[in-house]
């Protein structure tokens, strides 16, 4: 398991970023009950906005620690790309 956060610039709209990720991964049928959770065959990622800070929390789980960290870094990069 791995966890991290993405610090957002003031111009970045958190709901827009999460909606874009949800659209990109429609085939995985994201769960949007508490943020956006995307399940893959051997891993998952859960993205949650903070109500008190300008951040998105990123939680991942995979077969190994390295895979979990790589998955977290991948989603951090994807979210930041949507913000540009």
C-alpha positions as CSV (number, residue, x, y, z in Angstrom):
1,X,0.0,0.0,0.0
2,X,1.1,3.5,-0.7
3,X,-0.3,6.9,0.1
4,X,0.5,10.5,-0.9
5,X,-1.0,13.8,-1.8
6,X,-1.1,16.3,-4.6
7,X,-0.8,19.9,-3.7
8,X,-3.0,21.9,-6.0
9,X,-2.3,25.3,-7.5
10,X,-5.1,27.9,-6.8
11,X,-6.1,27.7,-10.5
12,X,-6.7,24.0,-10.3
13,X,-10.3,22.9,-9.8
14,X,-10.3,19.7,-7.8
15,X,-13.7,18.5,-9.0
16,X,-12.7,19.0,-12.6
17,X,-9.6,16.9,-12.1
18,X,-11.5,14.1,-10.4
19,X,-14.1,14.2,-13.2
20,X,-11.5,13.9,-15.9
21,X,-9.9,10.9,-14.2
22,X,-13.3,9.3,-13.9
23,X,-14.0,9.9,-17.6
24,X,-10.6,8.5,-18.6
25,X,-11.1,5.3,-16.7
26,X,-14.8,4.7,-17.5
27,X,-14.1,1.2,-18.6
28,X,-13.0,0.3,-15.1
29,X,-16.3,1.5,-13.7
30,X,-14.9,3.9,-11.1
31,X,-16.7,4.0,-7.7
32,X,-17.5,7.7,-6.8
33,X,-19.0,7.2,-3.4
34,X,-16.1,8.9,-1.5
35,X,-13.9,10.4,-4.2
36,X,-12.9,8.3,-7.1
37,X,-11.8,4.7,-6.6
38,X,-10.6,2.7,-9.6
39,X,-10.1,-1.1,-9.4
40,X,-7.6,-2.8,-11.7
41,X,-6.9,-6.6,-11.9
42,X,-4.2,-6.6,-9.2
43,X,-4.4,-3.1,-7.8
44,X,-6.5,-0.1,-7.0
45,X,-6.2,3.7,-6.6
46,X,-8.4,5.9,-4.5
47,X,-8.4,9.7,-5.0
48,X,-10.0,11.9,-2.4
49,X,-10.2,15.7,-2.2
50,X,-9.6,17.3,1.1
51,X,-12.3,19.6,2.6
52,X,-9.7,21.5,4.6
53,X,-6.7,21.8,2.3
54,X,-6.1,22.4,-1.4
55,X,-4.9,18.8,-2.0
56,X,-6.0,15.5,-3.4
57,X,-5.1,12.4,-1.3
58,X,-3.9,9.4,-3.3
59,X,-4.1,5.9,-1.8
60,X,-3.0,2.8,-3.8
61,X,-2.7,-0.9,-3.2
62,X,-0.9,-3.3,-5.5
63,X,1.0,-6.7,-5.4
64,X,4.2,-5.0,-4.1
65,X,5.3,-1.7,-2.5
66,X,7.1,-0.7,-5.7
67,X,4.0,-1.3,-7.8
68,X,1.9,0.7,-5.4
69,X,4.3,3.7,-5.4
70,X,4.5,3.5,-9.2
71,X,0.7,3.5,-9.4
72,X,0.5,6.5,-7.1
73,X,3.1,8.4,-9.1
74,X,1.2,7.6,-12.4
75,X,-2.0,9.0,-11.1
76,X,-0.3,12.1,-9.6
77,X,1.2,12.8,-13.0
78,X,-2.2,12.2,-14.8
79,X,-4.0,14.6,-12.4
80,X,-1.5,17.3,-12.7
81,X,-1.6,17.0,-16.6
82,X,-5.4,17.6,-16.4
83,X,-4.7,20.7,-14.4
84,X,-2.5,22.3,-17.1
